[in-house]
């Protein structure tokens, strides 16, 4: 499961209204991929890999009008381990 987890981190807090619109818009895709929105992050499960998901960095940035970067959870753990 950890191989399927990605985190999109935004520059600014996610606008609540845009987040709600994003959730509605995402339902038009017939996808096994799921995501959860937090204050400045989106946690994304990509069943078939990030390179195949419709919920990529560009999609989130355009829908939320916010700059972001996306990393695999494994990469974030490696960064954390480097800092400890």
C-alpha positions as CSV (number, residue, x, y, z in Angstrom):
1,X,0.0,0.0,0.0
2,X,2.8,2.4,0.7
3,X,3.9,2.1,-2.9
4,X,0.5,3.5,-3.9
5,X,0.5,6.6,-1.6
6,X,1.5,10.1,-2.8
7,X,1.3,13.5,-1.1
8,X,0.6,16.7,-2.9
9,X,1.8,19.7,-0.8
10,X,0.5,23.2,-1.6
11,X,2.1,26.6,-1.2
12,X,-1.1,28.0,0.4
13,X,-4.0,26.6,2.4
14,X,-6.5,24.9,0.2
15,X,-9.6,27.1,-0.4
16,X,-12.5,25.2,1.1
17,X,-14.9,26.0,-1.7
18,X,-12.5,25.0,-4.3
19,X,-11.8,21.8,-2.4
20,X,-15.5,21.0,-2.4
21,X,-15.7,21.7,-6.1
22,X,-12.7,19.5,-6.7
23,X,-14.4,16.6,-4.9
24,X,-17.5,17.0,-7.1
25,X,-15.5,17.3,-10.3
26,X,-13.4,14.2,-9.4
27,X,-16.5,12.1,-9.4
28,X,-16.8,12.4,-13.1
29,X,-13.8,10.1,-13.5
30,X,-14.3,6.3,-13.2
31,X,-11.2,5.8,-11.1
32,X,-10.0,3.5,-8.4
33,X,-7.7,6.3,-7.2
34,X,-8.8,8.1,-4.1
35,X,-7.7,11.2,-2.3
36,X,-8.2,13.1,1.0
37,X,-7.9,16.9,1.3
38,X,-6.3,18.5,4.3
39,X,-5.2,22.1,5.0
40,X,-2.2,22.2,2.7
41,X,-1.9,18.6,1.5
42,X,-3.8,16.0,-0.5
43,X,-3.1,12.4,0.2
44,X,-3.6,10.3,-2.9
45,X,-3.8,6.5,-3.4
46,X,-3.0,5.5,-6.9
47,X,-3.9,1.9,-7.5
48,X,-2.2,1.8,-11.0
49,X,0.7,4.2,-10.3
50,X,1.0,7.9,-10.3
51,X,1.9,8.1,-14.0
52,X,-1.6,6.8,-14.9
53,X,-3.8,8.8,-12.5
54,X,-6.1,11.6,-13.6
55,X,-5.4,13.2,-10.2
56,X,-2.0,14.5,-10.9
57,X,-0.2,17.6,-9.8
58,X,-1.4,19.7,-12.8
59,X,-5.0,18.6,-12.2
60,X,-4.9,19.6,-8.5
61,X,-3.1,22.9,-9.3
62,X,-5.6,24.0,-11.9
63,X,-8.7,23.0,-9.9
64,X,-7.4,24.6,-6.7
65,X,-5.6,27.6,-8.2
66,X,-2.6,26.9,-6.0
67,X,1.0,25.9,-6.6
68,X,1.9,22.4,-5.5
69,X,4.5,19.6,-5.6
70,X,3.7,15.9,-5.4
71,X,6.0,13.2,-4.0
72,X,5.7,9.6,-3.2
73,X,5.3,8.8,0.4
74,X,8.5,6.7,0.2
75,X,10.4,9.7,-0.9
76,X,9.0,11.8,2.0
77,X,10.1,9.0,4.4
78,X,13.6,9.1,2.9
79,X,13.8,12.8,3.3
80,X,12.7,12.5,6.9
81,X,15.4,9.9,7.6
82,X,18.0,12.2,6.1
83,X,17.0,14.9,8.6
84,X,17.1,12.7,11.7
